[in-house]
């Protein structure tokens, strides 16, 4: 029962996220590139609203409820910036700047029928695969 509830919650959250990305036109690489070159700052409002809402929910929800809707305790993890995280973030940003696509909007855009995003999704897949291979070698 818990797995079904977890799957349903994940599916609903993903659908809502994808709808939001589509509504904000983030699934169109030319809109994202226009934002990144400061030609159209419309996505700045989307970013601000999403960040503000996220900050508010992360502060209020644990105070209003002891557990999540799935019955799990809320947890806070501190992020420690290390060399690998900084390099990964830089690679992600460079890729995003070159093609105007990041993973969430790429999946949402492909789901909306933009087949050109298959190239970006292939690059994301290859990057994730290479990271997995590197992690396997590192832990061996």
N, C-alpha and C positions, 0 to 999 in steps of 0.2 A: 504494500500500500504506500509506504513512504517513497519507494522508487518511482511509482506512478505519479505521486504528488510532486516530487522533485522534477521529474521529466516535464510535467505539465507546466510548472512554474517557470522552468528554464525555457520552454517553448514559447510561453506567453511573453516573457521578458525579451527574448530574442526577436519575436515578431514586433513588439512595441518599439524596440531599439531600431530595427530595420525600417519600420514605418517612419520613425522620427528622422532617420538619416535620409530617407527618400523625400520626405516632406521638406526638409531643410536643403534639398538639392545637393547633398554631399556625395551622392552616388554619381554625379557628373564630374569627371576629372577636370574639365575646363573651368568649372565653377571653383573647385578647390585651388587650381593653379592661379586663377584670378585673385583669390583670397591671399594666397601665399606671396604674390607679387604686389600686394596692396592696391590692386586695381578695383576690387569689390570687397568691402569689409562686411558684407551681410552675414557671413559665417561667424564673424566675431561676436555678433549678438547671440547666435546659437551656442557658441562656446561659452560665453558668459552666463547664459541662462542655464545651461547644463551644469556648469561648474558651481554656480550659486545654489541650484536645487540639490546637487549632490552634497555640498557642504552642509546645507540645512538638514537634510535627511540623516546624514551620518552623525550629526550632533544631537538631533531630537529623537530619532527612533530608539536608540538604546535607553533613553530616559523614559520613554512612553511604554516600552515593552521589555520584558525580561528576555524573551526568546523571539527568534524569527518566526515567520508564518509556518516554516517547516519544523519548528521545535528546536532549532539549534541555537546555541548561545552566540551572542555577538562577540566578535573578537577584533582587536585592533593590532595590526602588525606595523612595526616601524620599518621604514625603508632605509637601507644603508647603501649609499652610492659607492659602488666599487668600480674597478677598471672595466670589467666585463659589461656591467650595466651601462656605463657611459659610452663604451664603444658600440654596444647594441643600440642604444638610443640614437647615437649619431648616424649609424647605418640606416636605421628606420627613418630618420628625418631626411637623409639624403635621398633615399628611395621615394619617400612621399613627395619631396620637392621635385624630383625628376619627372615622375609620372602623374602626380596629383591623386594618388590612390593609397588608402590604407586598408587594412584587412576587413574591418566591419563594413565600410561603404562598398568595398569590392564585392563582398558576398551579397549585400543588399542590391547593388546595381546589377549584378549578374542575375539575381533572382527576378529583377524587374525587366530582364531581357536585353541587357547591354553585353553582348557577346565579346566585345573588344576587351572587357575586363578579364577575360580568360588569360591574357598575357600577364597581367599583374598578378592574378591568382597563381599562375604557374611560378612566377618569381617568388611569391610568398611561400609557396609549398617547398621550392628548392632551398630557400633560406632556412626554413624550419627543419628540413631534412638534414642539411649540413650542420646546423646547430646540434641536432640530436646525435649525429655521428661524432662531432667534436666532444660532446658531453660523455658519450660512451668511451671514447679514447681517454678522456681525462680521468674518468672514474676507474679505469682498468689499471 
